[in-house]
Each structure stands twice: as C-alpha cells, then as structure tokens.
Amino acid sequence: MAEKAIYKVGEKVVYPAHGVGVIESIDEWELEGKSWRLLTIRILETDAVIRVPVEKAERMGVRRVIGEDVLEKVFNVLKERPAKEEESKKVSWTVKHRNYLEKVKSGDVHVVAQVYRDLMLLRREKELSFGERKILESAQQFLASEISEAKGISVSDAERLLESFFEEELKEGES
C-alpha cells in the first residue's frame, strides 16, 4: 500500500485548476457525525480558500510543487512542435473545448503544458476565440504560478519565460 502524503502547515502545494497554494491550517471538523481532518489551502494567485479532506487530498489531485527535474520535462513539452493532424480539424470546437478544459482541470503539469503549447501554436494560425483565450489564460496562470515557485522567480518572470518558448511563432504570426 502506498504511503499517504503527510502535509504540513506552511507547505506549498498545487490544487488542480487553481494553481499553487499554501496550507494555512489542518483542522478537525465534525460533519454529519463524522470527524474529518481538513487542509485549508489559500491559493496564492487568487487568494481563494479551499478546504480539502486530508484523506481525499491525493485523489483530488493535491500535490507538492514540481522540482527542477520535472520542470525540465515541462520545458521539453513546451519545446515540442507536434506534427499537424488533419483529424484534429474534423473535431468540433465543442469537443476540443471540453477536452482542453478537462486537461487544465486535471492539474497534471505536463498535460497543462501541452494545452498551453497547442493553443500558443494555434494562435499563430488564427485569432483565438473567446473560449480558447480563456483556456490559454488559465493554462498560463497555472503553469506560471508553479514555475514561479519551482524556480524561485516572480510570476511575471515565469510568464515571460513561458512566452519565450514561442517568440519565433509570435513574430511570424504578427507578419
């Protein structure tokens, strides 16, 4: 049986679709006759407070901030330029949108990086729709907050770092 994660007050963790937060407290709560230990997580970017049962935190996707080794893999995802698939053009925007949303909500940093990369590359070909821009913003915010923590840099520096992977595409798209 896998060992359960042990959380500590003051520790920084990632909550799927919200980004990096800090554990403010671990409290005992009584709910419907059952006792729960709850993590109180304050999301750094939005100041939102989320309470998560300790027993369910891992299943809900709560995890520690990535380290340098994982960060390199994320950067490799951003550097990849996948071959264009004709099949993807046949998929409706509704299905693509739903898939992108599910991927961003997963909290898997590699998957979110793929969504960010794909939308940044798509932006080169066409103006993004409102929905695409919102998903791109969410993916960028999520990645920037985690990169910021992993590298010890500001969120704005992390955003510039993310965009630097696409500078060539951005210049070509403006021409």
C-alpha positions, 0 to 999 in steps of 0.5 A: 500500500502506498504511503499517504502524503503527510502535509504540513502547515506552511507547505506549498502545494498545487490544487488542480485548476487553481494553481499553487497554494499554501496550507494555512491550517489542518483542522478537525471538523465534525460533519454529519457525525463524522470527524474529518481532518481538513487542509485549508489551502489559500491559493496564492494567485487568487487568494481563494480558500479551499478546504480539502479532506486530508484523506481525499487530498491525493485523489483530488489531485493535491500535490507538492510543487514540481522540482527542477527535474520535472520542470525540465520535462515541462520545458521539453513539452513546451519545446515540442512542435507536434506534427499537424493532424488533419483529424484534429480539424474534423473535431468540433470546437465543442469537443476540443473545448471540453477536452482542453478544459478537462486537461487544465482541470486535471492539474497534471503539469505536463498535460497543462503544458501541452494545452498551453503549447497547442493553443500558443501554436494555434494562435499563430494560425488564427485569432483565438476565440473567446473560449480558447483565450480563456483556456490559454489564460488559465493554462498560463496562470497555472503553469506560471504560478508553479514555475514561479515557485519551482524556480524561485522567480516572480510570476511575471518572470515565469510568464515571460519565460513561458512566452519565450518558448514561442517568440519565433511563432509570435513574430511570424504570426504578427507578419 
